[in-house]
Structures are given as C-alpha cells and as structure tokens.
Amino acid sequence: MLDALDVVVVGDVGMVQDHVGNPGYDFDFRRLLAGRSQRFGEVLHDAIARVGPIGDYARLEQRLAERDVFLANSQKAHARASRLSFWYPRIAHLTPRSRVLAPEDLPQATHIAADLGWPVFVKGDRQTSRHDASLAIARSPDALTALLARYRADSILHWQPVVLREHLSLRRVRDAAPGGLPAAFEFRTFWWRDRLLAAGPYWSTDPGFHWTDREREQGLAVAREAAQALDVPFLVVDIAQDVDRRWWVIECNDGQESGLAGCSPLQLWQSLVEVRRDA
C-alpha cells in the first residue's frame, strides 16, 4: 500500500497523498494546486504526508526515503507533536494539569483524579474516542472505575496509556448532543515552525461563531508559544477559551494527521507553499 502513495510537488513542497474518504481531511493537490509528479532523481526534503492516521511512522519514513522523499517531521518530532506524554512537559503552564498513568498507577487512578479535582477528563496519550462524553468525563470515583473498564475494551483507546486531565469550564458555543461533548469556543491552528498557516473553528459543524480581533490575537499568542516550545516543523495546536476568558492549549498533534476542522484548505496549503518559498 505504501508503494501506491502519490507523491506530488507543489511549488517547492513535496506532498505525499492518499485519499482516505474524509472530506474534512482529503485534498487533491494535483487538481486544486496544479501539483506535478516527482521528477526522476529529484530529492524532496521536508515533505508532508497526508495519508491519514500513521500507524508505523518509522516504516513510512523508510519506504518514502527509498523514493528520495524525506519527511519534515522526524520520528521524534512526530511523537513530540502527537503524544501528550511528550508535549505536556514542554507546555504544562499553557494546558490543563495532566497525569499520564503507567500500568502500575492504574490502581491509584481515583486518588490521582481526586488530586486533579472532580470531574476529571480522561483520554488516551494520543487521542480521545470519537468525542464520546461517556469515555471522556468521570464525575466520581465509581464513574472513573467504570470508565476505565470500558477504556480497556475500546478499539481506539485500549492500546494507549491513560491520561487524566483537569476538567476546565470552557466557554460553550452549543450544548452537547446526546452522548457527545459540548462544543467549546475552540480553534484549530496549523503552524510551519512558528509561522501561522491557518486557523479556524474546531467544531467545523458550527461555522457561525467567530473570534474578535482581540480574542484572535490573545489565542494565537498562546498557540504560538506552544509551537515554539514544541519545535515541530508541521504542527497543529488546538486552543480554547474558558468561562473566565483565559486561553488554553487543549491538544497538539502532527499536522500531517490532523483534519482541517474549520480551516480553509486552500488557505492552509497555499500558505505552506508561500512560507516555504520565502524561507
């Protein structure tokens, strides 16, 4: 399957693409940005892979290197962007208090949660499970015990270390749908090093809310500080505002794997090409 990945060059940027069937992720670089094929003998450095979730990053790197394509995000940068256990220590002052639980910590999970304060937010080291509130928020010790039992059986979560996070009272845009999480005043931001490429509402089904110029300035200042601290070439930083109007980093991820949310795909990819051209 890796041999079938399409390598497209847009400007000076190598893009490795595979259409995964998600309109909030896929982008046709050949058709929409007049991308061309990699030339024989052409070596592409700092390439971007848009191939969906990457299960084995080292293998992807190796197979692309055989085709003279070298990704911008190294294995270490990929981990630093996508795993809370790697990014949290660098930006602990910008994000809710968190504890990554080793297997030996699980029997003490309720005590650790109590230190963070009830309710507690629960996620995997890499991600949550489909924004399912019943697998993300525990309001009591008994609820946490039951949630962790379900966690171990969940197809998305079971392989990830458990993370307990301080539960913030975020500014809401709309109430939660049944079984889901409420939509917060949250934005997704894409960065090339510390240069902003695009920003848009995280809850892309709620395009009606916008930030003021002042809110945008304050929110992006927090996201930029995180981007500088993490030092990942192609990075996503999700930020949200709490009810007291303080901005927080909610999540970080490798920009290669991240959906667009409410960001304009044309703005994102054109900005990347321009920033790289001007570097």
C-alpha positions in Angstrom: 0.0 0.0 0.0 2.8 2.4 0.8 4.2 1.9 -2.7 1.0 3.2 -4.1 1.2 6.6 -2.3 1.0 9.5 -4.7 4.0 12.0 -4.5 3.0 15.4 -5.7 5.2 18.6 -5.8 3.5 21.9 -5.3 5.9 24.8 -5.6 8.9 23.5 -3.7 6.9 21.3 -1.3 6.7 17.6 -1.7 3.3 16.3 -0.7 2.6 12.5 -0.2 -1.1 12.0 -0.5 -3.6 9.2 -0.2 -7.3 9.9 -0.3 -8.9 8.4 2.9 -12.5 9.3 2.1 -12.9 12.1 4.6 -13.8 15.5 3.1 -12.5 17.1 6.3 -9.0 15.8 5.6 -8.6 14.9 1.9 -7.2 17.5 -0.6 -6.4 16.9 -4.3 -3.0 18.7 -4.7 -2.8 17.8 -8.4 -6.1 19.2 -9.4 -6.6 22.1 -6.9 -3.0 23.4 -6.7 -1.6 22.3 -10.1 0.7 19.8 -8.5 3.2 17.9 -10.6 4.8 14.5 -10.3 8.2 14.0 -8.7 10.9 14.0 -11.4 13.3 11.2 -11.9 16.2 11.6 -9.5 14.5 14.5 -7.7 15.1 14.5 -3.9 12.4 16.0 -1.8 13.3 17.3 1.7 10.8 18.5 4.3 7.9 16.7 2.6 4.4 16.4 4.1 2.5 13.2 4.3 -1.3 13.4 4.1 -2.1 9.7 4.3 -4.5 9.6 7.2 -3.5 8.2 10.6 0.0 6.8 10.6 0.3 3.5 12.5 4.0 2.9 11.9 5.9 6.2 11.3 9.3 4.6 11.1 8.2 2.3 8.3 6.5 5.2 6.4 9.8 7.2 6.7 11.8 4.3 5.5 9.6 3.5 2.4 9.5 7.1 1.4 13.3 7.5 1.8 13.6 4.7 -0.7 11.8 7.1 -3.1 14.0 10.1 -2.2 11.3 11.6 -0.1 12.2 12.8 3.4 9.5 14.0 5.8 9.7 17.3 7.6 8.6 15.8 10.9 11.1 13.3 12.2 10.0 10.3 14.3 10.9 12.3 17.4 9.0 15.4 16.2 6.0 13.2 15.4 6.0 11.8 18.9 6.5 15.3 20.4 3.5 16.6 18.5 1.1 13.7 18.9 1.6 12.2 22.3 0.7 14.2 25.4 3.4 12.4 27.4 5.9 14.1 25.1 4.3 17.6 24.6 2.8 18.2 28.0 6.2 18.7 29.9 7.2 21.5 27.5 3.9 23.5 27.8 2.5 22.5 31.2 1.8 26.1 32.0 -0.4 26.5 28.9 -2.6 23.5 29.3 -4.8 21.8 31.9 -2.9 19.8 34.6 -2.4 16.2 33.5 -1.2 12.9 34.6 -0.1 10.1 32.3 -0.8 6.8 34.1 1.7 4.0 33.8 0.2 0.5 34.3 1.3 0.4 37.9 -0.5 3.7 38.5 -4.0 2.4 37.5 -4.9 1.0 40.9 -4.4 4.6 42.3 -6.3 6.3 39.5 -9.1 7.5 41.7 -6.7 9.1 44.1 -4.8 10.8 41.3 -8.0 12.0 39.9 -9.0 13.5 43.2 -5.8 15.5 43.3 -6.8 17.0 39.9 -10.4 17.6 41.1 -13.7 16.1 40.1 -14.9 15.9 37.4 -11.8 14.7 35.6 -11.2 14.5 31.8 -10.0 11.1 30.5 -8.2 10.5 27.2 -5.6 8.4 25.6 -2.0 9.6 25.3 -2.7 10.3 21.6 -6.5 10.9 21.3 -10.0 10.6 22.6 -12.6 8.2 21.3 -14.9 9.9 18.8 -15.7 12.8 21.3 -17.7 10.3 23.3 -18.5 12.0 26.6 -19.1 8.7 28.4 -15.5 7.8 27.6 -14.1 11.2 28.4 -15.6 12.6 31.6 -15.7 10.9 35.0 -17.5 12.8 37.8 -16.8 10.4 40.7 -14.5 7.6 41.7 -17.1 4.9 40.8 -17.7 6.6 37.4 -13.9 6.6 36.8 -13.6 2.9 37.6 -16.4 2.1 35.2 -15.0 4.3 32.5 -11.5 2.7 32.8 -13.1 -0.7 32.3 -14.7 0.5 29.1 -11.5 2.2 28.1 -9.6 -1.2 28.1 -12.2 -2.6 25.7 -12.4 0.4 23.3 -10.9 -0.1 19.9 -9.3 3.4 19.8 -8.2 3.7 23.4 -7.2 0.3 24.6 -3.6 0.5 23.3 -2.9 4.0 24.6 -1.6 5.0 28.1 -4.4 6.6 30.1 -4.3 10.3 30.7 -6.2 12.1 33.4 -6.6 15.8 32.9 -8.0 18.7 34.9 -11.6 19.4 33.6 -11.9 23.0 32.6 -15.1 25.0 32.4 -14.8 26.1 28.8 -16.8 28.8 27.1 -19.6 27.0 25.2 -20.8 27.5 21.7 -23.6 25.0 21.9 -24.7 22.3 24.3 -23.7 18.7 23.8 -25.6 16.4 21.5 -26.8 13.2 23.2 -23.6 11.2 24.2 -21.3 13.9 22.8 -19.1 16.7 24.2 -20.4 20.3 24.2 -18.9 22.5 21.5 -16.5 24.9 23.2 -15.1 28.2 21.9 -12.2 26.3 20.4 -10.0 26.8 17.4 -7.6 24.6 15.4 -4.3 26.3 14.3 -1.8 24.9 11.8 1.9 26.0 12.1 5.0 25.7 10.0 7.6 26.0 12.7 6.4 29.2 14.4 4.6 30.7 11.3 0.8 30.5 11.4 -0.6 28.9 8.3 -4.3 28.7 9.0 -6.8 28.9 11.9 -10.5 28.1 12.1 -13.2 26.9 14.5 -12.5 23.4 15.8 -16.2 22.3 15.6 -16.5 22.7 11.9 -20.2 21.9 12.0 -20.7 25.2 13.9 -19.3 27.8 11.5 -21.4 30.6 12.8 -19.1 31.6 15.7 -16.1 33.9 15.2 -13.5 35.4 17.4 -12.9 39.1 17.7 -9.6 40.6 16.6 -8.6 40.8 20.3 -9.6 37.2 21.0 -7.7 36.0 17.9 -4.6 37.9 19.0 -4.7 36.5 22.5 -5.5 33.0 21.4 -2.8 32.9 18.7 -0.2 34.2 21.2 -0.8 31.1 23.3 -0.7 28.8 20.3 2.4 30.4 19.0 4.2 30.0 22.4 3.3 26.3 22.3 4.5 25.9 18.7 7.8 27.5 19.6 8.2 25.3 22.7 7.5 22.0 20.9 9.8 22.8 17.9 7.9 20.6 15.4 8.1 21.7 11.8 4.4 20.9 10.8 2.2 21.2 13.9 -1.4 21.6 15.0 -2.3 23.3 18.2 -5.9 23.4 19.4 -6.8 26.2 21.7 -10.0 27.1 23.7 -11.2 29.8 25.9 -12.6 29.1 29.4 -15.5 30.9 31.0 -13.1 33.4 32.5 -11.8 34.2 29.0 -8.4 32.6 29.5 -6.9 30.8 26.6 -5.6 27.2 27.0 -3.9 24.7 24.8 -6.3 21.7 24.6 -4.5 19.4 22.3 -1.4 19.2 20.0 -0.9 16.9 17.0 1.2 16.2 14.0 -0.2 18.4 11.2 0.1 15.6 8.8 -2.5 13.5 10.5 -4.9 16.3 11.5 -8.2 17.1 10.0 -9.0 20.6 8.7 -11.8 21.3 11.2 -13.0 24.8 10.2 -9.7 25.8 8.5 -9.8 26.7 4.8 -7.9 24.0 2.9 -6.8 26.4 0.2 -5.5 28.9 2.7 -3.6 26.2 4.6 -1.8 24.7 1.7 -1.2 27.9 -0.3 0.2 29.4 2.9 2.5 26.4 3.4 3.8 26.7 -0.2 4.4 30.5 0.2 6.1 30.2 3.6 8.4 27.5 2.3 9.2 29.5 -0.8 10.1 32.6 1.2 12.2 30.7 3.7 
